[in-house]
Amino acid sequence: MLTLKDLANKIATKLQEHLSEGTELYGKRNNHVYPCKIIKVLAEEAGRTQYEVAWLDKDKKVTENAVLNGEDLVRKKLPFTRDVLKSFIRESTYRSVPWVLHDKLASKYGISTDTPEELRSNFSFQDGHMVRNRKRSRKEEASKEELRKCKSKKMGNGKSKPWIPGGIAEDKLKEEPIIYPIDDLLVQPASDDPVFTERPSPSRNFQIPMDCVGDLLMIWDFCSSFSRLLHLWPFSLEDFEHALCHKDSNLIVIAESHSAILRLLIKDDGNYTTAIHKKKRKPKITLVTWTEYLCDFLDMIDDADLSNYITTVRRGHYGLLDIHAKLGIFRELVAQALTTDLMREKLDECIEQRQELAATRRGEALEEGRKRREDKELWKAESHGKEIKGRSLKSVGSSSKLFGNGNHSSQNGDVADKLKKNKNALSPQGKHAVTNRKKADTIAKRNGKQHKMDAKAALENKEYLEREMEKRFIRTNSLGKDRYYNRYWFFKRDGRIFIESSDSEQWGYYSTKEELDTFVASLNRKGERERALKKQLEKYYNKIW
């Protein structure tokens, strides 16, 4: 079974190796590399696959055809990074190692969800979800074996005593303690559990249909997160939802959102730029002409469902479109924007900066750990030194050589009082020990103040690095899942916690602090998913409210 990193690497390698018809890449010809497109995949010969390709010019027009071997083709980079691929894997599955797809995705693409033969002994389905089978302890196996033997004796010899469960040794009947956390669905109520509050019901007051909420959040989050790159003024989720439901065709939020994404496609100098040049459009998009550019985009993608709305949009009646149609157009615009070179460069830049900040944070954490170990060793050494000096003072005080008159101290006398009366009675070794002890106490106080200042500075620097990493936005990930695989989302530009059902068909949200506090108190830390979710909610609690 593969880890997330190994699985993402394996999928990325497979995608780069798989070349299909229509794939645009580069081919080697006359010791140079030229753009081309695969027309046909020929049969393999002697373990080598050949491809019929069409050479392309600067305008991506076919100049001539040729047959090339697989090693003569230079593959382009994947249109997404491995981090994006990892996030896609997490969203498409409800458990890891083994990775199990959501039932909706599996049925949509005809993928079998049956447990593989080699995993059936360790995993099984329970309540529609795959869970790990709990291994029987040796004590349980011994109890079962003894029960079997007793039954066989009873059946073979009528004079044998009947088997009594209490006759088995008590330690064999005791189960091994469960080590938490475990799968949430296997957690059973126990006497040591805290008092869990009743989970509050989420609000579902959306203006749009329930099956459109996911697309609404995705599109709004994209426009808000990349507003600088799009040169788009940020707007609230409520304003965006209200604008989509409005019948007016020239609302500022709708017009500016479409125009910003279309401008990005024009700057990318790709297929959309070629399409508007053919129609001799001006590169400037205004609040009056944005629908014309939108119709050009719908013509370019040639989607059967969305093409039905071109006439309505061209007549200036965009506001009369259905909510599903509006969000479908937005979804295609966002998908095209994510494949542009400008967006990929921005994402790659953010990823590199996040990696540098993460490396800096790890280095500071290691340095802080090293300092703590050094301080601990120094404290141990100082404590040991004080103990030795204290013993030497006692031995010096009890010795008769401390006093110049040669008289022995009485058994009940106080050495400290005699030392005060006779200041010159201490030997040079005793005076040196007292002086060193005072110096050590002064240095310890100074080190303590410096340690507090260093700890405060380290905490401030750690918070600064976390803020800088959050600014380098890549994508919004869910906070986690509850025991029933419902996902929880938080968007930093909206003060609500959104709940997505395991099948992505139902949505809700918590909008008050009391609801969130009650929900956090209802989570059971003995479960793997709810423990992780509670940790994330506590981490972002101050940012949510």
C-alpha positions in Angstrom: 0.0 0.0 0.0 1.4 3.4 -1.0 1.6 6.6 1.0 0.2 9.8 -0.3 3.5 11.0 -1.7 4.3 7.7 -3.4 0.8 7.5 -4.9 1.0 11.0 -6.3 4.4 10.3 -7.8 3.1 7.1 -9.4 0.1 8.8 -10.9 2.2 11.7 -12.2 4.6 9.3 -13.8 1.8 7.4 -15.4 0.2 10.6 -16.8 3.5 11.7 -18.3 4.1 8.3 -19.9 0.6 8.1 -21.3 0.4 9.9 -24.7 -2.9 10.0 -26.4 -4.2 11.4 -29.7 -4.5 15.2 -29.6 -1.7 15.7 -27.1 0.5 18.7 -27.9 4.2 18.4 -27.0 7.6 18.8 -28.7 9.4 16.5 -31.1 13.1 16.2 -32.2 13.9 16.8 -35.8 17.3 17.6 -37.3 18.8 18.0 -33.8 16.2 20.6 -32.9 13.0 20.6 -30.9 9.7 21.7 -32.6 6.1 21.9 -31.4 3.9 19.1 -32.6 0.6 17.3 -32.0 0.0 13.5 -31.9 -2.4 12.5 -34.6 -2.3 8.7 -34.2 -0.7 6.1 -31.9 0.8 3.4 -34.0 1.3 -0.2 -33.0 4.3 -1.2 -31.0 7.2 -2.7 -32.8 10.0 -4.5 -30.9 8.8 -3.0 -27.6 8.8 0.6 -29.0 5.8 2.7 -29.6 5.6 5.0 -32.6 3.5 8.1 -33.1 2.2 9.9 -36.1 2.6 13.6 -35.3 1.8 16.9 -37.1 4.4 19.7 -36.9 2.9 23.0 -35.8 4.0 26.5 -36.6 3.7 29.6 -34.4 0.0 29.9 -35.0 -0.4 26.2 -34.2 -1.3 25.4 -37.9 -0.2 22.0 -39.3 2.7 22.2 -41.7 3.5 18.5 -42.3 3.3 15.0 -40.8 5.9 12.6 -39.6 6.4 9.3 -37.6 8.5 9.5 -34.5 9.5 7.1 -31.8 8.6 7.6 -28.2 12.1 8.7 -27.2 12.0 11.5 -29.8 9.1 13.2 -28.1 9.7 15.7 -25.3 6.8 15.8 -22.9 5.5 19.1 -21.5 5.0 19.5 -17.8 1.8 18.4 -16.2 -0.9 21.2 -16.1 -0.8 20.9 -12.3 1.7 20.4 -9.6 2.1 17.3 -7.4 0.7 19.3 -4.5 -2.5 19.8 -6.5 -2.6 16.1 -7.3 -2.2 15.2 -3.6 -5.2 17.5 -2.8 -7.2 15.9 -5.5 -6.5 12.4 -4.1 -7.5 13.6 -0.6 -10.8 15.0 -1.9 -11.6 11.9 -4.0 -11.1 9.4 -1.2 -12.6 9.0 2.3 -9.8 7.0 3.8 -6.1 6.4 3.1 -3.9 3.3 3.1 -5.8 1.7 1.6 -7.1 4.5 -0.6 -10.9 4.2 -1.0 -12.9 6.3 -3.5 -16.2 8.0 -2.6 -19.1 5.8 -3.8 -20.4 8.6 -6.0 -17.1 8.9 -7.9 -16.7 5.2 -8.2 -20.1 4.7 -9.6 -19.7 7.6 -12.0 -16.6 6.3 -13.6 -17.4 2.6 -13.2 -14.7 1.8 -10.7 -15.1 -1.3 -8.5 -15.2 -0.7 -4.8 -14.8 -4.4 -3.8 -12.1 -5.1 -1.3 -9.0 -6.7 -3.1 -8.3 -10.3 -2.3 -5.0 -9.5 -0.5 -6.8 -7.0 1.9 -9.9 -8.9 2.8 -8.3 -10.4 5.9 -7.4 -7.0 7.3 -10.3 -4.8 6.0 -14.0 -5.0 5.6 -17.0 -2.8 4.9 -19.1 -1.5 7.8 -22.1 0.9 7.4 -21.0 1.4 3.8 -17.4 2.4 4.7 -14.2 0.4 4.8 -12.7 -0.2 8.2 -9.8 -2.2 9.6 -10.7 -5.5 11.2 -9.7 -5.5 14.9 -7.2 -8.2 15.5 -8.0 -10.8 18.1 -5.7 -10.9 21.0 -3.9 -14.0 22.1 -6.0 -14.1 25.2 -9.2 -14.2 23.1 -7.7 -16.9 20.9 -6.8 -18.9 24.1 -10.3 -18.5 25.4 -11.8 -19.7 22.1 -9.4 -22.7 22.0 -10.3 -23.7 25.5 -14.0 -23.4 24.8 -13.6 -25.6 21.7 -11.7 -28.3 23.7 -14.4 -28.3 26.5 -17.2 -28.7 23.9 -15.3 -31.5 22.2 -14.9 -33.3 25.5 -18.5 -32.9 26.4 -19.6 -34.4 23.1 -17.1 -37.2 23.3 -17.6 -38.2 26.9 -20.9 -38.0 28.6 -19.4 -38.3 32.1 -17.3 -35.1 31.7 -18.3 -32.1 33.6 -20.2 -29.4 31.7 -18.1 -26.5 30.6 -18.6 -23.3 32.6 -17.4 -20.0 31.2 -16.3 -18.8 34.7 -14.0 -21.8 34.8 -11.6 -20.1 32.4 -8.9 -18.1 34.0 -10.0 -14.5 34.5 -6.9 -13.0 32.9 -7.7 -14.9 29.7 -11.2 -13.3 29.5 -9.9 -9.8 29.9 -9.4 -7.9 26.6 -6.3 -5.9 25.9 -6.8 -2.2 26.4 -7.7 -0.2 23.3 -5.1 2.3 22.2 -6.7 5.5 21.0 -7.3 7.1 18.5 -9.0 4.5 16.4 -11.5 4.7 13.5 -14.4 6.9 14.6 -17.1 4.3 13.7 -15.4 1.7 16.0 -15.4 4.0 19.1 -17.9 2.8 21.8 -19.2 4.8 24.8 -17.1 4.3 27.9 -17.5 5.3 31.6 -14.5 7.6 31.4 -15.9 9.7 28.5 -16.5 13.4 29.2 -20.0 14.8 28.8 -20.5 15.4 25.1 -22.9 18.1 24.1 -25.6 17.5 21.5 -24.3 18.5 18.1 -26.1 21.6 16.8 -28.1 21.5 13.5 -26.4 23.6 10.8 -28.3 26.4 9.1 -29.3 25.8 5.4 -30.6 29.3 4.5 -29.1 29.5 1.0 -30.6 31.5 -1.8 -29.4 29.1 -4.5 -30.3 25.4 -4.9 -28.5 23.0 -2.6 -26.6 21.2 -5.4 -25.1 24.6 -6.5 -23.5 25.5 -3.1 -20.2 23.7 -3.8 -19.7 25.5 -7.1 -20.6 28.8 -5.5 -18.0 28.5 -2.8 -15.3 27.3 -5.2 -15.8 30.2 -7.7 -16.1 32.8 -5.0 -13.0 31.5 -3.2 -11.0 31.5 -6.5 -12.0 35.1 -7.3 -11.2 36.3 -3.7 -7.9 34.4 -3.3 -6.5 35.5 -6.7 -8.0 39.0 -6.7 -4.6 40.7 -7.1 -3.7 38.6 -10.1 -7.1 39.2 -11.6 -7.1 42.9 -10.7 -10.5 42.3 -9.2 -11.8 44.1 -6.1 -12.8 41.5 -3.4 -16.5 41.0 -2.7 -18.3 39.1 0.0 -19.9 35.7 -0.5 -23.4 37.1 0.3 -23.0 39.8 -2.4 -21.9 37.2 -5.0 -24.8 34.8 -4.1 -27.3 37.7 -4.3 -25.9 38.9 -7.6 -26.3 35.4 -9.2 -29.9 35.2 -8.1 -30.7 38.7 -9.5 -32.4 39.0 -12.9 -30.4 42.1 -13.9 -27.8 41.5 -16.6 -25.4 44.4 -15.8 -24.6 43.9 -12.1 -21.1 45.2 -11.3 -20.1 42.0 -9.4 -21.1 39.7 -12.3 -19.7 41.9 -15.0 -16.4 42.5 -13.3 -15.9 38.9 -12.3 -16.4 37.6 -15.9 -14.3 40.5 -17.3 -11.4 39.8 -14.9 -11.1 36.1 -15.9 -11.5 36.9 -19.6 -8.7 39.5 -19.4 -6.5 36.8 -17.8 -7.2 34.5 -20.7 -6.3 37.2 -23.2 -3.0 38.0 -21.4 -2.1 34.3 -21.6 -2.0 34.5 -25.4 -3.6 31.1 -25.9 -6.5 29.7 -27.7 -8.9 32.4 -26.5 -6.6 35.2 -27.7 -6.5 33.6 -31.1 -10.3 33.3 -31.1 -11.0 37.0 -30.4 -8.3 38.0 -32.9 -10.1 36.1 -35.6 -13.3 38.1 -34.8 -11.2 41.3 -34.7 -12.3 42.2 -31.2 -10.6 45.0 -29.3 -8.4 43.8 -26.4 -10.3 46.1 -24.0 -13.3 44.6 -22.2 -15.9 47.0 -20.8 -19.1 46.8 -18.9 -21.0 47.1 -22.1 -19.1 44.6 -24.3 -18.2 41.8 -21.7 -21.1 39.6 -22.9 -19.7 39.6 -26.5 -16.3 38.3 -25.1 -18.2 35.8 -23.0 -20.0 34.4 -26.1 -16.7 34.1 -27.9 -15.4 32.0 -25.0 -18.5 29.8 -25.1 -17.9 29.3 -28.9 -14.3 28.4 -28.3 -14.9 25.7 -25.7 -17.7 24.2 -27.8 -19.6 22.7 -24.8 -22.9 21.1 -25.9 -24.8 22.2 -22.8 -23.3 25.7 -22.4 -23.6 26.5 -26.2 -27.4 26.6 -25.7 -27.1 29.8 -23.7 -25.1 31.8 -26.3 -28.1 33.3 -27.9 -29.6 34.4 -24.6 -26.3 36.0 -23.5 -25.8 37.7 -26.9 -29.2 39.3 -26.7 -28.3 40.9 -23.4 -30.4 38.6 -21.2 -27.7 37.0 -19.1 -29.7 37.7 -15.9 -32.5 35.4 -17.1 -30.2 32.4 -17.2 -30.8 29.6 -14.7 -28.5 29.5 -11.6 -27.0 26.2 -12.8 -26.2 27.8 -16.2 -24.5 30.8 -14.6 -22.4 28.7 -12.3 -21.6 26.3 -15.2 -20.2 29.2 -17.2 -18.2 30.4 -14.2 -16.9 26.9 -13.6 -15.5 26.6 -17.2 -13.9 30.1 -16.9 -12.1 29.1 -13.7 -11.0 25.8 -15.2 -9.5 27.6 -18.2 -7.9 30.2 -16.0 -6.2 27.5 -13.9 -4.5 26.0 -17.0 -2.9 29.4 -18.1 0.8 29.9 -17.8 0.2 33.1 -15.7 -1.7 31.1 -13.1 0.8 28.3 -13.1 3.7 30.7 -12.6 1.9 32.3 -9.8 1.2 29.0 -8.1 4.8 27.8 -8.6 6.1 31.0 -7.1 3.8 30.6 -4.1 4.8 27.0 -3.7 8.5 27.9 -3.7 8.1 30.7 -1.2 6.0 28.5 1.1 8.8 25.8 0.9 11.4 28.4 1.8 9.4 29.7 4.7 8.7 26.1 5.9 12.5 25.4 5.7 13.2 28.5 7.7 10.6 27.5 10.3 12.1 24.0 10.6 15.6 25.4 11.0 14.5 27.8 13.7 12.6 24.9 15.5 15.8 22.8 15.4 17.8 25.7 16.7 15.3 26.3 19.5 15.5 22.6 20.4 19.3 22.8 20.5 19.2 25.8 22.8 16.8 24.1 25.1 19.0 21.1 25.4 22.0 23.3 26.1 20.1 25.2 28.7 19.0 22.0 30.3 22.6 20.6 30.4 23.9 24.0 31.8 21.2 24.0 34.5 22.2 20.4 35.5 25.8 21.4 35.6 25.1 24.5 37.8 22.9 22.5 40.1 25.6 19.9 40.5 28.2 22.6 41.1 26.1 24.3 43.8 25.6 21.0 45.6 29.4 20.4 45.6 30.1 23.9 46.9 27.4 23.6 49.6 29.0 20.3 50.8 32.5 22.0 50.9 31.1 24.9 53.0 29.6 22.4 55.5 32.9 20.5 55.7 34.8 23.7 56.2 32.5 25.0 58.8 32.6 21.8 60.8 36.4 21.7 60.7 38.3 23.1 63.6 40.8 24.7 61.2 38.1 27.4 60.5 38.8 29.1 63.8 42.0 30.8 64.6 41.8 30.3 68.4 42.0 26.5 68.1 38.9 26.0 70.3 36.4 23.2 69.3 32.8 24.2 68.5 30.2 22.8 70.9 27.9 20.1 69.8 24.8 22.3 70.0 26.4 25.5 68.8 25.5 27.3 65.5 28.3 27.4 63.0 26.7 30.3 61.1 26.6 32.5 64.3 30.3 31.8 65.0 31.1 32.6 61.4 29.4 36.0 61.7 31.1 36.8 65.0 34.5 36.0 63.6 34.6 37.3 60.1 38.2 36.5 59.7 37.7 32.9 60.8 36.9 31.6 57.3 39.8 30.1 55.4 40.6 31.3 51.9 38.9 28.2 50.4 35.6 29.0 52.2 35.6 32.7 51.1 36.2 31.6 47.5 33.3 29.2 47.6 30.9 31.8 48.9 32.0 34.4 46.3 31.6 31.9 43.4 28.1 30.9 44.7 26.9 34.6 44.6 28.3 35.0 41.1 26.6 31.9 39.9 23.2 33.1 41.3 23.6 36.5 39.6 24.5 34.8 36.2 21.5 32.5 36.6 19.1 35.4 37.1 20.5 37.2 34.0 20.3 34.0 31.9 16.6 33.6 33.1 15.7 37.1 31.9 17.5 36.5 28.6 15.8 33.2 28.1 12.4 34.8 28.5 13.3 37.5 26.0 14.6 34.8 23.5 11.4 32.7 23.9 9.2 35.8 23.3 11.2 36.7 20.2 11.0 33.1 18.9 7.2 33.0 19.4 6.8 36.3 17.5 9.0 35.1 14.7 7.0 31.8 14.4 3.7 33.7 14.2 5.2 35.9 11.5 6.3 32.9 9.4 2.8 31.4 9.7 1.2 34.6 8.6 3.6 34.9 5.6 2.8 31.3 4.6 -0.9 32.0 4.7 -0.4 34.9 2.4 1.2 32.6 -0.2 -2.2 31.0 -1.1 -2.3 27.9 -3.1 -5.8 26.4 -2.4 -8.3 26.1 0.4 -8.3 22.7 2.2 -11.0 21.4 4.4 -10.4 21.6 8.2 -11.2 17.9 8.5 -14.0 15.3 8.7 -16.3 14.1 11.5 -17.0 10.5 12.3 -19.6 10.3 9.4 -17.1 11.7 6.9 -18.8 15.1 6.6 -16.3 17.7 5.6 -15.8 21.1 7.3 -14.6 24.2 5.5 -13.4 27.6 6.6 -12.7 30.5 4.2 -10.7 33.3 5.8 -12.8 36.0 4.0 -16.1 34.6 5.5 -16.9 34.1 9.2 -18.8 30.8 8.8 -17.9 27.1 9.1 -19.4 25.3 6.1 -20.4 21.6 6.4 -20.4 19.4 3.3 -22.0 15.9 3.5 -20.0 12.9 2.6 -21.8 12.6 -0.8 -21.4 16.4 -1.4 -25.2 16.7 -1.9 -26.1 18.6 1.3 -24.5 21.8 2.7 -25.0 23.8 5.9 -23.1 26.2 8.0 -22.5 27.5 11.6 -22.5 31.3 11.9 -22.3 32.0 15.6 -19.6 31.4 18.3 -22.1 29.5 20.4 -22.8 27.0 17.6 -19.1 26.5 17.1 -18.3 26.0 20.8 -21.2 23.5 21.1 -19.9 21.6 18.0 -16.3 21.5 19.3 -17.5 20.1 22.6 -19.4 17.3 20.8 -16.3 15.9 19.1 -14.8 12.7 20.5 -11.0 12.7 20.6 -10.9 8.9 20.7 -11.7 8.9 16.9 -9.0 9.6 14.4 -11.1 12.0 12.2 -12.7 13.9 15.0 -9.5 14.3 17.0 -7.8 15.8 13.9 -10.8 18.0 13.2 -11.0 19.3 16.8 -7.2 20.1 16.7 -7.7 22.2 13.5 -10.8 24.0 14.9 -8.8 24.9 18.1 -5.9 26.1 15.9 -8.0 28.4 13.8 -10.5 29.4 16.6 -9.2 32.9 17.0 -9.2 33.5 13.3 -12.7 32.3 12.8 -14.2 34.7 15.4 
